């Protein structure tokens, strides 16, 4: 993925932005879990999967 100068790889940039948001959301969910253990299932979207796993 080498990008010529003057042509920013917007697709990759968008991907990294999405990853940052995802990481941020995960940390928010983790702190939510620690603050309110009962909110774990609803915070995880009701999927029943343990937090921290993809």
N, CA, C and O atoms as a Tripos MOL2 file, in Angstrom:
@<TRIPOS>MOLECULE
protein
  216   215    54     0     0
PROTEIN
NO_CHARGES

@<TRIPOS>ATOM
      1 N           0.7870   -1.2270    0.0000 N.3       1 UNK1
      2 CA          0.0000    0.0000    0.0000 C.3       1 UNK1
      3 C           0.8070    1.2570    0.0000 C.2       1 UNK1
      4 O           0.6730    2.0840    0.9020 O.2       1 UNK1
      5 N           1.6620    1.4250   -1.0160 N.am      2 UNK2
      6 CA          2.4150    2.6760   -1.1150 C.3       2 UNK2
      7 C           1.5840    3.7190   -1.8460 C.2       2 UNK2
      8 O           1.0270    3.4510   -2.9100 O.2       2 UNK2
      9 N           1.5050    4.9160   -1.2610 N.am      3 UNK3
     10 CA          0.6690    5.9680   -1.8330 C.3       3 UNK3
     11 C           1.5510    7.0750   -2.4050 C.2       3 UNK3
     12 O           2.4420    7.5710   -1.7140 O.2       3 UNK3
     13 N           1.3150    7.4670   -3.6580 N.am      4 UNK4
     14 CA          2.0940    8.5710   -4.2400 C.3       4 UNK4
     15 C           1.8890    9.8550   -3.4400 C.2       4 UNK4
     16 O           0.8180   10.0810   -2.8750 O.2       4 UNK4
     17 N           2.9160   10.6890   -3.3990 N.am      5 UNK5
     18 CA          2.8250   11.9400   -2.6600 C.3       5 UNK5
     19 C           1.7160   12.8090   -3.2480 C.2       5 UNK5
     20 O           1.5120   12.8450   -4.4610 O.2       5 UNK5
     21 N           1.0150   13.4970   -2.3750 N.am      6 UNK6
     22 CA         -0.0390   14.3940   -2.8350 C.3       6 UNK6
     23 C          -1.3580   13.6760   -3.0490 C.2       6 UNK6
     24 O          -2.3660   14.2990   -3.3820 O.2       6 UNK6
     25 N          -1.3500   12.3560   -2.8560 N.am      7 UNK7
     26 CA         -2.6070   11.6070   -2.9880 C.3       7 UNK7
     27 C          -2.8400   10.8080   -1.7060 C.2       7 UNK7
     28 O          -2.4850    9.6320   -1.6360 O.2       7 UNK7
     29 N          -3.4330   11.4400   -0.6970 N.am      8 UNK8
     30 CA         -3.6740   10.7400    0.5730 C.3       8 UNK8
     31 C          -4.6200    9.5640    0.3720 C.2       8 UNK8
     32 O          -5.6140    9.6580   -0.3490 O.2       8 UNK8
     33 N          -4.2910    8.4640    1.0180 N.am      9 UNK9
     34 CA         -5.1260    7.2620    0.9220 C.3       9 UNK9
     35 C          -6.3280    7.4420    1.8410 C.2       9 UNK9
     36 O          -6.3010    7.0660    3.0130 O.2       9 UNK9
     37 N          -7.3740    8.0210    1.2840 N.am     10 UNK10
     38 CA         -8.5400    8.3260    2.1330 C.3      10 UNK10
     39 C          -9.1860    7.0540    2.6470 C.2      10 UNK10
     40 O          -9.7280    7.0350    3.7520 O.2      10 UNK10
     41 N          -9.1360    5.9960    1.8610 N.am     11 UNK11
     42 CA         -9.7700    4.7630    2.3020 C.3      11 UNK11
     43 C          -9.0810    4.2400    3.5620 C.2      11 UNK11
     44 O          -9.7330    3.8410    4.5270 O.2      11 UNK11
     45 N          -7.7490    4.2520    3.5290 N.am     12 UNK12
     46 CA         -7.0210    3.7690    4.6990 C.3      12 UNK12
     47 C          -7.2480    4.6960    5.8860 C.2      12 UNK12
     48 O          -7.3780    4.2520    7.0270 O.2      12 UNK12
     49 N          -7.2940    5.9960    5.5930 N.am     13 UNK13
     50 CA         -7.5140    6.9640    6.6640 C.3      13 UNK13
     51 C          -8.8580    6.7110    7.3200 C.2      13 UNK13
     52 O          -8.9790    6.7450    8.5450 O.2      13 UNK13
     53 N          -9.8740    6.4570    6.4930 N.am     14 UNK14
     54 CA        -11.2050    6.1910    7.0230 C.3      14 UNK14
     55 C         -11.2000    4.9200    7.8600 C.2      14 UNK14
     56 O         -11.8560    4.8420    8.8990 O.2      14 UNK14
     57 N         -10.4490    3.9250    7.3910 N.am     15 UNK15
     58 CA        -10.3760    2.6610    8.1250 C.3      15 UNK15
     59 C          -9.7560    2.8780    9.5000 C.2      15 UNK15
     60 O         -10.2430    2.3640   10.5080 O.2      15 UNK15
     61 N          -8.6540    3.6640    9.5190 N.am     16 UNK16
     62 CA         -7.9950    3.9040   10.8030 C.3      16 UNK16
     63 C          -8.8910    4.7120   11.7330 C.2      16 UNK16
     64 O          -8.9110    4.4800   12.9420 O.2      16 UNK16
     65 N          -9.6340    5.6640   11.1640 N.am     17 UNK17
     66 CA        -10.5710    6.4350   11.9760 C.3      17 UNK17
     67 C         -11.6120    5.5020   12.5810 C.2      17 UNK17
     68 O         -11.9500    5.6160   13.7590 O.2      17 UNK17
     69 N         -12.1150    4.5800   11.7690 N.am     18 UNK18
     70 CA        -13.1050    3.6240   12.2590 C.3      18 UNK18
     71 C         -12.5380    2.7630   13.3650 C.2      18 UNK18
     72 O         -13.2220    2.4640   14.3440 O.2      18 UNK18
     73 N         -11.2740    2.3620   13.2070 N.am     19 UNK19
     74 CA        -10.6510    1.5370   14.2370 C.3      19 UNK19
     75 C         -10.5190    2.3250   15.5300 C.2      19 UNK19
     76 O         -10.7540    1.7970   16.6170 O.2      19 UNK19
     77 N         -10.1390    3.5990   15.4040 N.am     20 UNK20
     78 CA        -10.0160    4.4380   16.5980 C.3      20 UNK20
     79 C         -11.3650    4.5500   17.3020 C.2      20 UNK20
     80 O         -11.4500    4.4290   18.5240 O.2      20 UNK20
     81 N         -12.4240    4.7830   16.5150 N.am     21 UNK21
     82 CA        -13.7550    4.8980   17.1180 C.3      21 UNK21
     83 C         -14.1440    3.5930   17.7890 C.2      21 UNK21
     84 O         -14.7160    3.5830   18.8790 O.2      21 UNK21
     85 N         -13.8220    2.4860   17.1160 N.am     22 UNK22
     86 CA        -14.1800    1.1790   17.6650 C.3      22 UNK22
     87 C         -13.4590    0.9490   18.9890 C.2      22 UNK22
     88 O         -14.0470    0.4700   19.9590 O.2      22 UNK22
     89 N         -12.1620    1.3050   19.0110 N.am     23 UNK23
     90 CA        -11.3800    1.1200   20.2330 C.3      23 UNK23
     91 C         -11.9570    1.9880   21.3530 C.2      23 UNK23
     92 O         -12.0700    1.5580   22.5010 O.2      23 UNK23
     93 N         -12.3210    3.2220   20.9890 N.am     24 UNK24
     94 CA        -12.8700    4.1440   21.9800 C.3      24 UNK24
     95 C         -14.1880    3.6000   22.5240 C.2      24 UNK24
     96 O         -14.4390    3.6470   23.7280 O.2      24 UNK24
     97 N         -15.0290    3.0840   21.6240 N.am     25 UNK25
     98 CA        -16.3160    2.5450   22.0440 C.3      25 UNK25
     99 C         -16.1020    1.3690   22.9780 C.2      25 UNK25
    100 O         -16.8170    1.2110   23.9680 O.2      25 UNK25
    101 N         -15.1090    0.5390   22.6570 N.am     26 UNK26
    102 CA        -14.8340   -0.6290   23.4910 C.3      26 UNK26
    103 C         -14.4280   -0.2050   24.8900 C.2      26 UNK26
    104 O         -14.8960   -0.7750   25.8750 O.2      26 UNK26
    105 N         -13.5450    0.8090   24.9830 N.am     27 UNK27
    106 CA        -13.1050    1.2510   26.3050 C.3      27 UNK27
    107 C         -14.2750    1.8570   27.0750 C.2      27 UNK27
    108 O         -14.3660    1.7190   28.2940 O.2      27 UNK27
    109 N         -15.1720    2.5330   26.3460 N.am     28 UNK28
    110 CA        -16.3560    3.0800   26.9980 C.3      28 UNK28
    111 C         -17.2080    1.9490   27.5640 C.2      28 UNK28
    112 O         -17.7070    2.0310   28.6860 O.2      28 UNK28
    113 N         -17.3660    0.8930   26.7690 N.am     29 UNK29
    114 CA        -18.1750   -0.2350   27.2280 C.3      29 UNK29
    115 C         -17.5280   -0.8930   28.4390 C.2      29 UNK29
    116 O         -18.2170   -1.3120   29.3690 O.2      29 UNK29
    117 N         -16.2030   -0.9810   28.4220 N.am     30 UNK30
    118 CA        -15.5050   -1.6090   29.5440 C.3      30 UNK30
    119 C         -15.7140   -0.8080   30.8210 C.2      30 UNK30
    120 O         -15.9720   -1.3690   31.8850 O.2      30 UNK30
    121 N         -15.5970    0.5200   30.7010 N.am     31 UNK31
    122 CA        -15.8120    1.3320   31.9020 C.3      31 UNK31
    123 C         -17.2690    1.2560   32.3380 C.2      31 UNK31
    124 O         -17.5720    1.2960   33.5300 O.2      31 UNK31
    125 N         -18.1730    1.1450   31.3590 N.am     32 UNK32
    126 CA        -19.5830    0.9730   31.6830 C.3      32 UNK32
    127 C         -19.7660   -0.3200   32.4720 C.2      32 UNK32
    128 O         -20.4840   -0.3600   33.4720 O.2      32 UNK32
    129 N         -19.1040   -1.3740   32.0040 N.am     33 UNK33
    130 CA        -19.2270   -2.6740   32.6540 C.3      33 UNK33
    131 C         -18.7620   -2.5890   34.0950 C.2      33 UNK33
    132 O         -19.3960   -3.1390   34.9970 O.2      33 UNK33
    133 N         -17.6360   -1.8890   34.3100 N.am     34 UNK34
    134 CA        -17.0940   -1.7980   35.6640 C.3      34 UNK34
    135 C         -17.9960   -0.9310   36.5510 C.2      34 UNK34
    136 O         -18.1230   -1.1820   37.7490 O.2      34 UNK34
    137 N         -18.6170    0.0890   35.9540 N.am     35 UNK35
    138 CA        -19.4520    0.9760   36.7480 C.3      35 UNK35
    139 C         -20.8040    0.3180   37.0450 C.2      35 UNK35
    140 O         -21.3200    0.4030   38.1600 O.2      35 UNK35
    141 N         -21.3640   -0.3400   36.0240 N.am     36 UNK36
    142 CA        -22.6780   -0.9600   36.1920 C.3      36 UNK36
    143 C         -22.6460   -2.3700   35.6040 C.2      36 UNK36
    144 O         -22.9510   -2.5580   34.4260 O.2      36 UNK36
    145 N         -22.2800   -3.3540   36.4110 N.am     37 UNK37
    146 CA        -22.1690   -4.7270   35.9060 C.3      37 UNK37
    147 C         -23.4590   -5.2050   35.2490 C.2      37 UNK37
    148 O         -23.4210   -6.0130   34.3210 O.2      37 UNK37
    149 N         -24.6010   -4.7100   35.7260 N.am     38 UNK38
    150 CA        -25.8720   -5.1860   35.1950 C.3      38 UNK38
    151 C         -26.1190   -4.6840   33.7790 C.2      38 UNK38
    152 O         -26.9030   -5.2660   33.0290 O.2      38 UNK38
    153 N         -25.4350   -3.5890   33.4200 N.am     39 UNK39
    154 CA        -25.6420   -3.0070   32.0920 C.3      39 UNK39
    155 C         -24.7930   -3.7040   31.0360 C.2      39 UNK39
    156 O         -24.7980   -3.3070   29.8710 O.2      39 UNK39
    157 N         -24.0580   -4.7520   31.4450 N.am     40 UNK40
    158 CA        -23.1310   -5.3910   30.5200 C.3      40 UNK40
    159 C         -23.8420   -5.9100   29.2810 C.2      40 UNK40
    160 O         -23.4280   -5.6190   28.1590 O.2      40 UNK40
    161 N         -24.9030   -6.6720   29.4730 N.am     41 UNK41
    162 CA        -25.5570   -7.3040   28.3290 C.3      41 UNK41
    163 C         -26.1560   -6.2610   27.3860 C.2      41 UNK41
    164 O         -26.0620   -6.4030   26.1660 O.2      41 UNK41
    165 N         -26.7680   -5.2190   27.9420 N.am     42 UNK42
    166 CA        -27.3620   -4.2010   27.0760 C.3      42 UNK42
    167 C         -26.2680   -3.3800   26.3980 C.2      42 UNK42
    168 O         -26.4330   -2.9570   25.2540 O.2      42 UNK42
    169 N         -25.1570   -3.1520   27.0920 N.am     43 UNK43
    170 CA        -24.0700   -2.3780   26.5040 C.3      43 UNK43
    171 C         -23.4140   -3.1570   25.3700 C.2      43 UNK43
    172 O         -22.9200   -2.5690   24.4080 O.2      43 UNK43
    173 N         -23.4120   -4.4880   25.4900 N.am     44 UNK44
    174 CA        -22.7980   -5.3240   24.4610 C.3      44 UNK44
    175 C         -23.7690   -5.5440   23.3040 C.2      44 UNK44
    176 O         -23.4570   -6.2810   22.3690 O.2      44 UNK44
    177 N         -24.9220   -4.9250   23.3570 N.am     45 UNK45
    178 CA        -25.8820   -5.0750   22.2700 C.3      45 UNK45
    179 C         -26.7770   -6.2790   22.4650 C.2      45 UNK45
    180 O         -27.5010   -6.6700   21.5490 O.2      45 UNK45
    181 N         -26.7360   -6.8780   23.6620 N.am     46 UNK46
    182 CA        -27.5890   -8.0230   23.9210 C.3      46 UNK46
    183 C         -27.1150   -9.2800   23.2160 C.2      46 UNK46
    184 O         -27.8550  -10.2600   23.1270 O.2      46 UNK46
    185 N         -25.8640   -9.2610   22.7040 N.am     47 UNK47
    186 CA        -25.3630  -10.4260   21.9790 C.3      47 UNK47
    187 C         -24.9520  -11.5300   22.9560 C.2      47 UNK47
    188 O         -24.8810  -12.7010   22.5840 O.2      47 UNK47
    189 N         -24.6850  -11.1530   24.1890 N.am     48 UNK48
    190 CA        -24.3000  -12.1450   25.1810 C.3      48 UNK48
    191 C         -22.8310  -12.5180   25.0940 C.2      48 UNK48
    192 O         -22.3700  -13.3720   25.8510 O.2      48 UNK48
    193 N         -22.0790  -11.8910   24.1800 N.am     49 UNK49
    194 CA        -20.6550  -12.1830   24.0660 C.3      49 UNK49
    195 C         -19.8830  -11.3890   25.1120 C.2      49 UNK49
    196 O         -20.2290  -10.2410   25.3890 O.2      49 UNK49
    197 N         -18.8520  -11.9750   25.6930 N.am     50 UNK50
    198 CA        -18.0510  -11.2460   26.6820 C.3      50 UNK50
    199 C         -17.3420  -10.0740   26.0410 C.2      50 UNK50
    200 O         -16.8950  -10.1590   24.8980 O.2      50 UNK50
    201 N         -17.2390   -8.9760   26.7780 N.am     51 UNK51
    202 CA        -16.5710   -7.7940   26.2570 C.3      51 UNK51
    203 C         -15.0860   -8.0720   26.0990 C.2      51 UNK51
    204 O         -14.5020   -8.8560   26.8470 O.2      51 UNK51
    205 N         -14.4880   -7.4210   25.1200 N.am     52 UNK52
    206 CA        -13.0710   -7.5980   24.8940 C.3      52 UNK52
    207 C         -12.7730   -8.6640   23.8610 C.2      52 UNK52
    208 O         -11.6110   -8.9020   23.5310 O.2      52 UNK52
    209 N         -13.8210   -9.3150   23.3390 N.am     53 UNK53
    210 CA        -13.6280  -10.3150   22.2940 C.3      53 UNK53
    211 C         -14.3610   -9.8890   21.0500 C.2      53 UNK53
    212 O         -15.4670   -9.3510   21.1150 O.2      53 UNK53
    213 N         -13.7210  -10.1400   19.8850 N.am     54 UNK54
    214 CA        -14.3440   -9.7580   18.6170 C.3      54 UNK54
    215 C         -15.1250  -10.9250   18.0480 C.2      54 UNK54
    216 O         -15.7250  -10.8040   16.9800 O.2      54 UNK54
@<TRIPOS>BOND
     1     1     2 1
     2     2     3 1
     3     3     4 2
     4     3     5 am
     5     5     6 1
     6     6     7 1
     7     7     8 2
     8     7     9 am
     9     9    10 1
    10    10    11 1
    11    11    12 2
    12    11    13 am
    13    13    14 1
    14    14    15 1
    15    15    16 2
    16    15    17 am
    17    17    18 1
    18    18    19 1
    19    19    20 2
    20    19    21 am
    21    21    22 1
    22    22    23 1
    23    23    24 2
    24    23    25 am
    25    25    26 1
    26    26    27 1
    27    27    28 2
    28    27    29 am
    29    29    30 1
    30    30    31 1
    31    31    32 2
    32    31    33 am
    33    33    34 1
    34    34    35 1
    35    35    36 2
    36    35    37 am
    37    37    38 1
    38    38    39 1
    39    39    40 2
    40    39    41 am
    41    41    42 1
    42    42    43 1
    43    43    44 2
    44    43    45 am
    45    45    46 1
    46    46    47 1
    47    47    48 2
    48    47    49 am
    49    49    50 1
    50    50    51 1
    51    51    52 2
    52    51    53 am
    53    53    54 1
    54    54    55 1
    55    55    56 2
    56    55    57 am
    57    57    58 1
    58    58    59 1
    59    59    60 2
    60    59    61 am
    61    61    62 1
    62    62    63 1
    63    63    64 2
    64    63    65 am
    65    65    66 1
    66    66    67 1
    67    67    68 2
    68    67    69 am
    69    69    70 1
    70    70    71 1
    71    71    72 2
    72    71    73 am
    73    73    74 1
    74    74    75 1
    75    75    76 2
    76    75    77 am
    77    77    78 1
    78    78    79 1
    79    79    80 2
    80    79    81 am
    81    81    82 1
    82    82    83 1
    83    83    84 2
    84    83    85 am
    85    85    86 1
    86    86    87 1
    87    87    88 2
    88    87    89 am
    89    89    90 1
    90    90    91 1
    91    91    92 2
    92    91    93 am
    93    93    94 1
    94    94    95 1
    95    95    96 2
    96    95    97 am
    97    97    98 1
    98    98    99 1
    99    99   100 2
   100    99   101 am
   101   101   102 1
   102   102   103 1
   103   103   104 2
   104   103   105 am
   105   105   106 1
   106   106   107 1
   107   107   108 2
   108   107   109 am
   109   109   110 1
   110   110   111 1
   111   111   112 2
   112   111   113 am
   113   113   114 1
   114   114   115 1
   115   115   116 2
   116   115   117 am
   117   117   118 1
   118   118   119 1
   119   119   120 2
   120   119   121 am
   121   121   122 1
   122   122   123 1
   123   123   124 2
   124   123   125 am
   125   125   126 1
   126   126   127 1
   127   127   128 2
   128   127   129 am
   129   129   130 1
   130   130   131 1
   131   131   132 2
   132   131   133 am
   133   133   134 1
   134   134   135 1
   135   135   136 2
   136   135   137 am
   137   137   138 1
   138   138   139 1
   139   139   140 2
   140   139   141 am
   141   141   142 1
   142   142   143 1
   143   143   144 2
   144   143   145 am
   145   145   146 1
   146   146   147 1
   147   147   148 2
   148   147   149 am
   149   149   150 1
   150   150   151 1
   151   151   152 2
   152   151   153 am
   153   153   154 1
   154   154   155 1
   155   155   156 2
   156   155   157 am
   157   157   158 1
   158   158   159 1
   159   159   160 2
   160   159   161 am
   161   161   162 1
   162   162   163 1
   163   163   164 2
   164   163   165 am
   165   165   166 1
   166   166   167 1
   167   167   168 2
   168   167   169 am
   169   169   170 1
   170   170   171 1
   171   171   172 2
   172   171   173 am
   173   173   174 1
   174   174   175 1
   175   175   176 2
   176   175   177 am
   177   177   178 1
   178   178   179 1
   179   179   180 2
   180   179   181 am
   181   181   182 1
   182   182   183 1
   183   183   184 2
   184   183   185 am
   185   185   186 1
   186   186   187 1
   187   187   188 2
   188   187   189 am
   189   189   190 1
   190   190   191 1
   191   191   192 2
   192   191   193 am
   193   193   194 1
   194   194   195 1
   195   195   196 2
   196   195   197 am
   197   197   198 1
   198   198   199 1
   199   199   200 2
   200   199   201 am
   201   201   202 1
   202   202   203 1
   203   203   204 2
   204   203   205 am
   205   205   206 1
   206   206   207 1
   207   207   208 2
   208   207   209 am
   209   209   210 1
   210   210   211 1
   211   211   212 2
   212   211   213 am
   213   213   214 1
   214   214   215 1
   215   215   216 2
@<TRIPOS>SUBSTRUCTURE
     1 UNK1         2 RESIDUE 1 A UNK
     2 UNK2         6 RESIDUE 1 A UNK
     3 UNK3        10 RESIDUE 1 A UNK
     4 UNK4        14 RESIDUE 1 A UNK
     5 UNK5        18 RESIDUE 1 A UNK
     6 UNK6        22 RESIDUE 1 A UNK
     7 UNK7        26 RESIDUE 1 A UNK
     8 UNK8        30 RESIDUE 1 A UNK
     9 UNK9        34 RESIDUE 1 A UNK
    10 UNK10       38 RESIDUE 1 A UNK
    11 UNK11       42 RESIDUE 1 A UNK
    12 UNK12       46 RESIDUE 1 A UNK
    13 UNK13       50 RESIDUE 1 A UNK
    14 UNK14       54 RESIDUE 1 A UNK
    15 UNK15       58 RESIDUE 1 A UNK
    16 UNK16       62 RESIDUE 1 A UNK
    17 UNK17       66 RESIDUE 1 A UNK
    18 UNK18       70 RESIDUE 1 A UNK
    19 UNK19       74 RESIDUE 1 A UNK
    20 UNK20       78 RESIDUE 1 A UNK
    21 UNK21       82 RESIDUE 1 A UNK
    22 UNK22       86 RESIDUE 1 A UNK
    23 UNK23       90 RESIDUE 1 A UNK
    24 UNK24       94 RESIDUE 1 A UNK
    25 UNK25       98 RESIDUE 1 A UNK
    26 UNK26      102 RESIDUE 1 A UNK
    27 UNK27      106 RESIDUE 1 A UNK
    28 UNK28      110 RESIDUE 1 A UNK
    29 UNK29      114 RESIDUE 1 A UNK
    30 UNK30      118 RESIDUE 1 A UNK
    31 UNK31      122 RESIDUE 1 A UNK
    32 UNK32      126 RESIDUE 1 A UNK
    33 UNK33      130 RESIDUE 1 A UNK
    34 UNK34      134 RESIDUE 1 A UNK
    35 UNK35      138 RESIDUE 1 A UNK
    36 UNK36      142 RESIDUE 1 A UNK
    37 UNK37      146 RESIDUE 1 A UNK
    38 UNK38      150 RESIDUE 1 A UNK
    39 UNK39      154 RESIDUE 1 A UNK
    40 UNK40      158 RESIDUE 1 A UNK
    41 UNK41      162 RESIDUE 1 A UNK
    42 UNK42      166 RESIDUE 1 A UNK
    43 UNK43      170 RESIDUE 1 A UNK
    44 UNK44      174 RESIDUE 1 A UNK
    45 UNK45      178 RESIDUE 1 A UNK
    46 UNK46      182 RESIDUE 1 A UNK
    47 UNK47      186 RESIDUE 1 A UNK
    48 UNK48      190 RESIDUE 1 A UNK
    49 UNK49      194 RESIDUE 1 A UNK
    50 UNK50      198 RESIDUE 1 A UNK
    51 UNK51      202 RESIDUE 1 A UNK
    52 UNK52      206 RESIDUE 1 A UNK
    53 UNK53      210 RESIDUE 1 A UNK
    54 UNK54      214 RESIDUE 1 A UNK
